[in-house]
Amino acid sequence: MSGLDRELVEHRLPMIPGKTPVKQSPRRFAPEVVEKIKGEIERLLKAKFIRTSRYPEWISNIVPVMKKNGKLRVCIDFRDLNMATPKDEYPMPIAETMIDAAAGNEIMTLLDGYSGYNQIYIAANDVSKTAFRCPGALGVYEWVMMPFGLKNAGATYQRAMNLIFHDLIGKFVQVYIDDIIVGSKQKEDHLNHLKLSFERMRKHGLKMNPLKCVFGFTAGEFLGFVIH
């Protein structure tokens, strides 16, 4: 899956001066877990979210997380890398302010990014820092696209959304990282507001997950609050 234009945004991993690379010790996993990890690695390779890593200085471990549906999600223990990365001070929106702005709309649509973070490229010079070790003979891989778990991933994603929707935010669009709400004070304006939002997404190649989008509701949950 192709990502957002690198000229718009990419995730960088600058280092705090004096920090040295860490290679975490290998971990053991049960055979049945290894098989599930193998399947997930194959999926990530096919999607071109990751690639084989050679001679990385940083190596993190996999943290397999089982979902309710029995499928496995590959998370990475980026604690050492995150400790060596300075905080991105990019300002994040205030949830309460967004809730107030969304309240009072006659009709709303909630949009959710498809593999949200994975739509943003890691800066080419920083890809090797995201290397992670798989059990057994599965090898070592690195992230081409931004994964969950990196210290400043949320700030990078918010920056991308603000750049994409900059002139629509505050009018009829509200964005909090990968949660986007399109709200209209009058029902007859909603289709046009959606059209403008989708045109902006198409222009930048931002993809949504239709299974997680909710269209045309009058009351619902946003950022843990009930809005209507």
TORVEX-310948 format. One line per field, with one value per residue (C-alpha): residue number from 1; residue in one letter; x, y, z. Coordinates in nm, 2 decimals. Example, Ala and Ser with C-alpha at 12.3 -4.5 7.8 and 13.67 -1.06 7.14 Angstrom:
BEGIN
seq = c(1 / 2)
type = c(A / S)
x = c(1.23 / 1.37)
y = c(-0.45 / -0.11)
z = c(0.78 / 0.71)
% end
This chain:
BEGIN
seq = c(1 / 2 / 3 / 4 / 5 / 6 / 7 / 8 / 9 / 10 / 11 / 12 / 13 / 14 / 15 / 16 / 17 / 18 / 19 / 20 / 21 / 22 / 23 / 24 / 25 / 26 / 27 / 28 / 29 / 30 / 31 / 32 / 33 / 34 / 35 / 36 / 37 / 38 / 39 / 40 / 41 / 42 / 43 / 44 / 45 / 46 / 47 / 48 / 49 / 50 / 51 / 52 / 53 / 54 / 55 / 56 / 57 / 58 / 59 / 60 / 61 / 62 / 63 / 64 / 65 / 66 / 67 / 68 / 69 / 70 / 71 / 72 / 73 / 74 / 75 / 76 / 77 / 78 / 79 / 80 / 81 / 82 / 83 / 84 / 85 / 86 / 87 / 88 / 89 / 90 / 91 / 92 / 93 / 94 / 95 / 96 / 97 / 98 / 99 / 100 / 101 / 102 / 103 / 104 / 105 / 106 / 107 / 108 / 109 / 110 / 111 / 112 / 113 / 114 / 115 / 116 / 117 / 118 / 119 / 120 / 121 / 122 / 123 / 124 / 125 / 126 / 127 / 128 / 129 / 130 / 131 / 132 / 133 / 134 / 135 / 136 / 137 / 138 / 139 / 140 / 141 / 142 / 143 / 144 / 145 / 146 / 147 / 148 / 149 / 150 / 151 / 152 / 153 / 154 / 155 / 156 / 157 / 158 / 159 / 160 / 161 / 162 / 163 / 164 / 165 / 166 / 167 / 168 / 169 / 170 / 171 / 172 / 173 / 174 / 175 / 176 / 177 / 178 / 179 / 180 / 181 / 182 / 183 / 184 / 185 / 186 / 187 / 188 / 189 / 190 / 191 / 192 / 193 / 194 / 195 / 196 / 197 / 198 / 199 / 200 / 201 / 202 / 203 / 204 / 205 / 206 / 207 / 208 / 209 / 210 / 211 / 212 / 213 / 214 / 215 / 216 / 217 / 218 / 219 / 220 / 221 / 222 / 223 / 224 / 225 / 226 / 227 / 228)
type = c(M / S / G / L / D / R / E / L / V / E / H / R / L / P / M / I / P / G / K / T / P / V / K / Q / S / P / R / R / F / A / P / E / V / V / E / K / I / K / G / E / I / E / R / L / L / K / A / K / F / I / R / T / S / R / Y / P / E / W / I / S / N / I / V / P / V / M / K / K / N / G / K / L / R / V / C / I / D / F / R / D / L / N / M / A / T / P / K / D / E / Y / P / M / P / I / A / E / T / M / I / D / A / A / A / G / N / E / I / M / T / L / L / D / G / Y / S / G / Y / N / Q / I / Y / I / A / A / N / D / V / S / K / T / A / F / R / C / P / G / A / L / G / V / Y / E / W / V / M / M / P / F / G / L / K / N / A / G / A / T / Y / Q / R / A / M / N / L / I / F / H / D / L / I / G / K / F / V / Q / V / Y / I / D / D / I / I / V / G / S / K / Q / K / E / D / H / L / N / H / L / K / L / S / F / E / R / M / R / K / H / G / L / K / M / N / P / L / K / C / V / F / G / F / T / A / G / E / F / L / G / F / V / I / H)
x = c(0.00 / 0.14 / 0.18 / 0.14 / 0.37 / 0.71 / 0.71 / 0.40 / 0.52 / 0.75 / 0.84 / 1.19 / 1.39 / 1.65 / 1.87 / 1.95 / 2.32 / 2.52 / 2.26 / 2.41 / 2.22 / 2.07 / 2.02 / 1.76 / 1.83 / 1.62 / 1.30 / 1.14 / 0.79 / 0.57 / 0.57 / 0.20 / 0.28 / 0.57 / 0.34 / 0.10 / 0.40 / 0.51 / 0.17 / 0.16 / 0.51 / 0.41 / 0.11 / 0.32 / 0.58 / 0.30 / 0.16 / 0.52 / 0.49 / 0.82 / 1.13 / 1.43 / 1.69 / 2.06 / 2.33 / 2.10 / 2.25 / 1.92 / 1.72 / 1.39 / 1.18 / 0.84 / 0.55 / 0.28 / -0.07 / -0.37 / -0.69 / -1.04 / -1.09 / -0.80 / -0.57 / -0.23 / -0.10 / 0.27 / 0.37 / 0.73 / 0.91 / 1.05 / 1.13 / 1.50 / 1.46 / 1.20 / 1.43 / 1.69 / 1.45 / 1.37 / 1.00 / 0.83 / 0.66 / 0.41 / 0.09 / -0.20 / -0.56 / -0.75 / -1.02 / -1.27 / -1.24 / -1.31 / -1.61 / -1.75 / -1.70 / -1.86 / -2.17 / -2.47 / -2.43 / -2.75 / -2.57 / -2.22 / -1.99 / -1.70 / -1.41 / -1.13 / -0.79 / -0.71 / -0.40 / -0.37 / 0.00 / 0.11 / 0.02 / 0.32 / 0.68 / 0.97 / 1.25 / 1.49 / 1.79 / 1.60 / 1.44 / 1.71 / 1.65 / 1.31 / 1.46 / 1.30 / 1.39 / 1.16 / 1.19 / 1.36 / 1.46 / 1.22 / 1.49 / 1.52 / 1.29 / 1.26 / 0.96 / 0.93 / 0.60 / 0.54 / 0.43 / 0.24 / 0.46 / 0.71 / 0.74 / 0.63 / 0.41 / 0.09 / 0.25 / 0.36 / 0.02 / -0.15 / 0.09 / -0.01 / -0.38 / -0.35 / -0.15 / -0.42 / -0.73 / -0.58 / -0.85 / -1.14 / -1.06 / -1.28 / -1.54 / -1.69 / -1.39 / -1.24 / -0.93 / -0.77 / -0.48 / -0.66 / -1.02 / -1.19 / -1.54 / -1.73 / -2.02 / -2.28 / -2.51 / -2.77 / -2.84 / -2.86 / -2.49 / -2.36 / -2.31 / -2.11 / -1.90 / -1.82 / -1.75 / -1.49 / -1.34 / -1.31 / -1.16 / -0.89 / -0.82 / -0.80 / -0.56 / -0.32 / -0.38 / -0.52 / -0.72 / -1.01 / -1.14 / -1.50 / -1.57 / -1.49 / -1.66 / -2.00 / -2.20 / -2.49 / -2.55 / -2.72 / -2.57 / -2.27 / -1.93 / -1.63 / -1.30 / -1.49 / -1.76 / -2.12 / -2.19 / -2.53)
y = c(0.00 / 0.34 / 0.60 / 0.98 / 1.20 / 1.23 / 1.60 / 1.64 / 1.44 / 1.16 / 1.02 / 1.11 / 0.95 / 1.21 / 1.09 / 1.26 / 1.33 / 1.07 / 0.79 / 0.46 / 0.19 / -0.09 / -0.45 / -0.62 / -0.98 / -1.25 / -1.37 / -1.71 / -1.79 / -2.10 / -2.28 / -2.19 / -1.82 / -1.84 / -1.97 / -1.68 / -1.43 / -1.58 / -1.53 / -1.16 / -1.10 / -1.23 / -1.00 / -0.70 / -0.78 / -0.82 / -0.48 / -0.34 / -0.20 / -0.37 / -0.51 / -0.73 / -0.56 / -0.60 / -0.50 / -0.27 / -0.10 / -0.09 / -0.41 / -0.43 / -0.73 / -0.84 / -0.82 / -1.04 / -0.93 / -1.16 / -0.99 / -1.09 / -1.25 / -1.48 / -1.31 / -1.18 / -0.83 / -0.77 / -0.49 / -0.38 / -0.31 / 0.03 / 0.14 / 0.17 / 0.36 / 0.59 / 0.67 / 0.79 / 1.00 / 1.36 / 1.45 / 1.61 / 1.92 / 1.95 / 2.09 / 1.83 / 1.94 / 1.96 / 1.69 / 1.90 / 2.19 / 1.95 / 1.80 / 2.15 / 2.23 / 1.90 / 1.95 / 2.11 / 1.96 / 1.83 / 1.54 / 1.40 / 1.13 / 0.97 / 0.85 / 0.62 / 0.59 / 0.26 / 0.12 / 0.48 / 0.52 / 0.28 / 0.54 / 0.75 / 0.67 / 0.65 / 0.88 / 0.68 / 0.74 / 0.63 / 0.31 / 0.08 / 0.22 / 0.05 / -0.30 / -0.58 / -0.95 / -1.23 / -1.57 / -1.87 / -1.85 / -1.57 / -1.31 / -0.94 / -0.68 / -0.30 / -0.07 / 0.12 / 0.27 / 0.43 / 0.17 / 0.21 / 0.23 / 0.50 / 0.79 / 1.07 / 0.88 / 1.05 / 1.40 / 1.30 / 1.18 / 1.49 / 1.71 / 1.52 / 1.56 / 1.93 / 1.98 / 1.79 / 1.94 / 2.28 / 2.50 / 2.27 / 2.22 / 2.44 / 2.48 / 2.13 / 1.90 / 1.81 / 1.58 / 1.41 / 1.19 / 0.92 / 1.01 / 1.25 / 1.39 / 1.58 / 1.77 / 1.99 / 2.24 / 2.18 / 1.83 / 1.96 / 2.07 / 1.73 / 1.57 / 1.87 / 1.87 / 1.50 / 1.56 / 1.83 / 1.61 / 1.31 / 1.53 / 1.64 / 1.28 / 1.17 / 1.45 / 1.34 / 0.96 / 0.94 / 0.61 / 0.54 / 0.21 / 0.18 / -0.09 / 0.16 / 0.47 / 0.57 / 0.79 / 1.03 / 0.99 / 1.25 / 1.13 / 0.91 / 0.87 / 1.07 / 1.06 / 0.88 / 1.15 / 1.13 / 1.41 / 1.52)
z = c(0.00 / -0.10 / 0.17 / 0.19 / -0.01 / 0.16 / 0.08 / 0.30 / 0.59 / 0.70 / 1.04 / 1.16 / 1.45 / 1.57 / 1.85 / 2.19 / 2.19 / 2.38 / 2.34 / 2.20 / 2.01 / 2.20 / 2.07 / 2.30 / 2.40 / 2.21 / 2.36 / 2.35 / 2.22 / 2.22 / 1.88 / 1.82 / 1.88 / 1.64 / 1.36 / 1.42 / 1.41 / 1.08 / 0.93 / 1.05 / 0.92 / 0.58 / 0.58 / 0.67 / 0.40 / 0.14 / 0.24 / 0.21 / 0.56 / 0.65 / 0.48 / 0.56 / 0.77 / 0.74 / 0.99 / 1.20 / 1.51 / 1.69 / 1.74 / 1.93 / 2.02 / 1.91 / 2.16 / 2.03 / 2.13 / 2.07 / 1.95 / 2.06 / 1.72 / 1.78 / 1.54 / 1.64 / 1.63 / 1.61 / 1.85 / 1.90 / 2.23 / 2.13 / 2.49 / 2.43 / 2.10 / 2.25 / 2.55 / 2.30 / 2.09 / 2.19 / 2.23 / 1.94 / 2.09 / 1.80 / 1.96 / 1.99 / 1.98 / 2.31 / 2.32 / 2.52 / 2.27 / 1.99 / 2.16 / 2.21 / 1.84 / 1.73 / 1.96 / 1.80 / 1.46 / 1.30 / 1.13 / 1.15 / 1.00 / 1.18 / 0.96 / 1.06 / 0.88 / 0.71 / 0.89 / 1.01 / 1.11 / 0.84 / 0.58 / 0.67 / 0.56 / 0.79 / 0.68 / 0.47 / 0.70 / 1.00 / 0.88 / 1.02 / 1.37 / 1.37 / 1.32 / 1.52 / 1.58 / 1.51 / 1.68 / 1.53 / 1.16 / 1.07 / 1.07 / 1.14 / 0.98 / 0.98 / 0.93 / 0.60 / 0.72 / 1.06 / 1.32 / 1.65 / 1.95 / 1.84 / 2.08 / 1.84 / 1.61 / 1.73 / 1.68 / 1.32 / 1.23 / 1.37 / 1.18 / 0.86 / 0.92 / 1.00 / 0.67 / 0.47 / 0.63 / 0.74 / 0.59 / 0.67 / 1.04 / 1.25 / 0.98 / 0.95 / 1.01 / 1.35 / 1.36 / 1.66 / 1.53 / 1.33 / 1.43 / 1.19 / 1.23 / 0.96 / 1.11 / 0.96 / 1.13 / 0.85 / 0.71 / 0.35 / 0.37 / 0.48 / 0.14 / 0.02 / 0.33 / 0.28 / -0.09 / 0.00 / 0.27 / 0.03 / -0.24 / 0.00 / 0.10 / -0.26 / -0.34 / -0.08 / -0.10 / 0.25 / 0.29 / 0.52 / 0.65 / 0.54 / 0.81 / 1.08 / 0.94 / 1.06 / 0.82 / 0.88 / 1.26 / 1.48 / 1.81 / 1.89 / 2.06 / 1.97 / 2.18 / 2.46 / 2.48 / 2.36 / 2.12 / 1.97)
% end
